[in-house]
Amino acid sequence: MIKSDILIIGAGPTGLFTVFEAGLLKLKCHLIDALPQPGGQCSEIYPKKPIYDIPAYPEILAGDLTDKLMQQIAPFSPGFTLGERAETLEQQEDGSFIVTTDQGTEHHAPVVAIAGGLGSFEPRKPPIDNLAHYEGKGVAYFIKNPEQYRDKHVVIAGGGDSALDWSIFLSDLAASVTLVHRRNEFRGALDSVEKVQELKNAGKIRLITPGEVVGLLGDELLTAIKVQVDQDIQTIDCDAFIPLFGLAPKLGPLADWGLEIEKNAIKVDNSLDYQTNIPGVYAIGDVNTYPGKLKLILCGFHEATLMCQSAYKRIYPDRRYVMKYTTVGGVEGFDGTKKQAPKAVIKSID
């Protein structure tokens, strides 16, 4: 049985940053993730996608963010159970928990932090009859390695941030980029919409709105698509079709843990510590919901920080914790190594 102070379900950015905040409190963490590597969606779905809202990074690739987080938590030597899904939660008489994975691996901890992002998920697929035939033969629902589209003719369908961001990114890489959306209005960030319009005006992106991809052509590999524009059907030659209509999230086994669920997310108390209706079980990041919730990595980092403070008090109710800014105490790993920083103010928090 694997024991830790905080058992983290999910090794995405929020789960990884939890290790750092817990480490500052001398709390040991172990992470469970169904994916074979840390990073969550940042590693599995869009490692080469740029992210713009991480403090101090005007732009950072999702995969690079994962690498930076792994470097940041290295001094605290977290444990990982990867490629296994958290299946059951059992509360013990002393209030601690045993979480067992689908492979039978048991984990024991006084605190469980669910940082499962969107949970298990699958892409929303457009209703095109022969779509499945071209999966892996020109049709993809995620972009893991943009280089595979270098000098290719690419068609992207969708109206959200992913469709806009990837159209912008691939405009400098692909031979051509066509963005198809069913409406004239986009759901993505305004600056991305404006950038796409600029690239359209510069001839670097072909924009078809309103339009809908209704057919795929090619013997073995995809060679063209059919787009319906008003009452007309246009045929566009292409090497790749990437429909980006978002993900259909599912909580999976977490839905059977007795947690309070609202619209496929776990309800938490955001007035203090993001605890669920089960004392000692927290939910942080995209997996939770509360009034005013924003599904941003930045918000997940904030939630993880407050959660760790609460977890410390739960684990050590009789200890008085004195918080030191990292600019004062530096970052000391469990192996005794320490990064020291200049002096600053010390605050006490009971």
N, C-alpha and C positions, 0 to 999 in steps of 0.2 A: 504494500500500500504506500502511495506517495503522499507525504505530508508537507504542508506549507502553512504560512500564516494567512495568505490570501490566495484562493484558487480563482483564476481568471478564465472565464469561458469566452474564448475569442482572442486571436492574436493579431488583430488589425491594429491600426495606429493608436486607438484609444486604449486597447488592452496593453500594448507595449509601453505606452507612456505611464500607465498605472504602475508598472514595475519600477520606474524611476521614482515616482512620488512615494511609493511604498518603501523603496530602498532608503530614501532619506530618513524614514522613520524606523529603519532597521527591521523592516518587515519583509519576510521572504515570500516570493511569489512563484507560482507554477501556472502555466498556461496550457489550455486544451484548445485545439482547433482541428476541424475536419479537413482543412487544407493541408497539403504536405509541406508547406513552408510558412513562416511568419509573414505578416503584411496584409492579410485579408484581401479585399478587392484590389488594394493598391498593388499587390504582387500578382494576383491571379487573373485579374480582368484587364487592368490598364496600367501596367508598370511604366510605360513610356508616356503616359498622359501628364501634361503639365498641370500643377496645382498652384493657385495664385493667392490663397488666403492663409498661408502659414506665416506667422510673425517672423520677421527678419529675413524671409525668403521671398523676394519679388516674384520668383518663379522657381519651382522645384518639381522634378519628375516624381510621380507616385512611387516608383521603385526606389529612387534615391532617398525619398523620405523614409521609407522602410529601413534602408541601410543606415541612415543617420540615427534613427530611433534605436536600432540594434546596437550601434556604437555607444549610444548614451546609456543604455541599460546594462552594458557588459560588466561594469564593476559590481553589479548586484547579482550576478550569476543566476538568472532565473532558470527554472526547469521548463521543459516543453514536452507535451504529449501531442504530436502532430499526426495527421492522417486518421484521427479517431474523433468521433462525435460524442459529446456529452449526452448521455441517454437518460439517466435517472438521478434524482436528488432525494436523499434520505436524511432527515434531521435526527441527530442522536440525543440521548437523554441530557447530555451536558450542553445542548444548544449548538454543537458543532454539526458539520455536514459531511456526508460521504457522497461523492459524485462518481458514478460508474459510466464508463464509455461503452460504445457499441462493441468494442473489442474485449470488454471485461476488465479493463484497467481501473482500479479503484483509487480515488484521491480523497484525502481527509484534510479538512481545514475549518477553522472557526468562522471564517468569512468567505462568502462566494460573491464574486463580482462578475455579472453577466455583461460582457462587452462584445456581443455577437453581431454587431453591425445590423444588417438587414436580415440576419438569420441565414437559413439556407435559401437559395434563390435560383430562378431560371429566367432566361430572357423572354420578354413578350415578343411573340413572333407574328408577323403579318399574315393574313389569310390568303396565301398564294398556294395554289394546288400542288405544284411540284417543288415547293421550297425545300423539303427534306432531301430531295434527290441531289441538290447542289450544295448541301452542307459539307464543308471541307473541300469543295471543288469550285470555290469562288464565293460562296456565301459564308459569312462569319457574323457572329453577334457581339464579339468583343475584339478589341485590337490589343494584342499582347506585344507584338513586335512591329512597329510601323515600317521598318525596313523592308518587309515583305511586299509593301505597296509602292516601293520606289519604281518610278517609271511605268507604273500601271495606270490603267483607266478605272477610276473608282467611282461608284455611285453610293451615296449615303442617304438613308431615309430617316426622317425624324425631325422633331421641332424643339427638342430640349437642349440642355447644356452639352450633353455628350455629342449629339449630332453637330452642333455648332462648333464645339472645341476641336473635334477631330477633323472637320472640314477645313478649319483654319490651319491646323497643324499639317495636314497632308497636302495642302495647297503648295507647299514648298518642296514636296517630296515626290508626289505622284505626277504622272504625265498629264492627268486631268482629274478634276474633282467635280462631281455633279451632286448637288444637294436637293433632294425632293421632299416637299412637305405638303400635307393635305390642306393647310391653311396659309393665308398670307401673313398671319401673326405667329411669332415664335414664343415659346415659353421660357427660353433661356435668358441669361443675363444680358442687360441692355448693351453693355460694351461689346459682348460677343456678337450680338445681332448687328451692331454697327460695323464691326470688323468684317463680317461676312459680306455686308453690303459694299464695303470698300473693295474687297477682293473681287466681288462680282463686277464692280465698275472697272476694275483693272484687268478684267478678263482672266483672272486666276481661278475663279469658281463659277460654275454654271449653276444658276439657281432656278428651280422649277417650282413655282407656287401659284395657285394651288394645284397639286398634282399627286398622283398615287401610283406606286409601282404595282402592277396587276399581273405581270407574267415574267417568266425567266426562260431564256433560250440557250441552246447549246447541246451538243451530243453527250459528251462526258463532262467537260468543264464548262463553266458559265462563259458565254460569249456576248450576251446582250440581254437587255431587260425591256419590258414594255411598260410605258408610263401613260396613264390616262390623264389627259388635260382637257377639262370640260367634256365634250363629246368625242374628242379625237384620241386616238391611240398612237403614241410615238414609240419608235424603236431606237434604243441607244446602245451602241456597242460599248462593252466594258469587260474588264477582267475580274472585277470584284463588286459584290453587292453587300453592303453592311447596313442592315436595318437596326437602328438604335432607338427602340421604343421603351427603354427602361427595363427594370427587373420586377418580377413577381415574387415578393419576399414571403417566406414561410418561416414561422418560429420552430417548426419541427417538434422534437420531443420536449422542448421548453414549455410548450403550450399545455403540457400535462403535469407540470410541477406545482400546480396550485397557485400560480401567480395571477394577479389581476391583469387582464388583458383588455386593451382597447384598440380597435382597428389594427390588429396584428402587431401591436407594440405593447411593451410592459409598462404599466402605470407605476410611477414613483413619486415620492415626496420630494419636490424640488425646493422646499422651504429651508432645508438643512443639508441633507446628505445623499439624496437619490436612492433611498432605501425602498424596497418593494413592500408589499403587504406581509412578507415573511421576514421577521427580524433577522438580521445577519446576512440577508441576500440583497445585493444591490444590483441596479441595472444602469449602465452608463453608455453614452454614445448613441448611435442611431437606433439601437434596439429599444430605447425607452421613450416614454411620452409623458408630457405634463403641460400645463398651460404656458403658451409662449415658446414651446420647444422649437429649436432650429437644428436641422440635421447637418451640422458642419463638424469637420474634424476639430476645429478650434474649440467648439462647445464641448466636445467629448473630452478634450484635455482638461478643461475647467472642471467638468463633472468628476473626472478621475481624481483630481487634486482634493476636492472636498470630501469625496468618498473615502479616500485613504485616511484623512483626519478622523472621520467617524469610525472607521475600522480600527484604528489604533486605540481609541477610547473603549471600543467594545472588547478588544483583546486584552487590554491592560486598564481596567476600570479604576484601579487604585493608583495609577501613576499620573504624575503631573507632567505633561509634555511641554517643554520649552522650545518653541520654534526658533530656529536660526536661519537667517537668509543664507542661501548658498554663497553669496558674496562674502559671508563671514566665515562659515565653517567649511566651505568647499564641499566636495562630494567624496565621501569616503566609502569605498566598496567593502564588501564582506571579507575580502582578502586582505584588508588593511591598507590597500593603496589609497592615496588621497590626492585630489586636485585642490590646492589651496588658492584662495582668492583674497583680494584686499579687504580691509576691515570695513564694516558697515554697522547699521543699527541692529540690535537684537530685540525681538518682541517676545512676550510670554503669552501663551494661550492655554487656558485651563481646559 
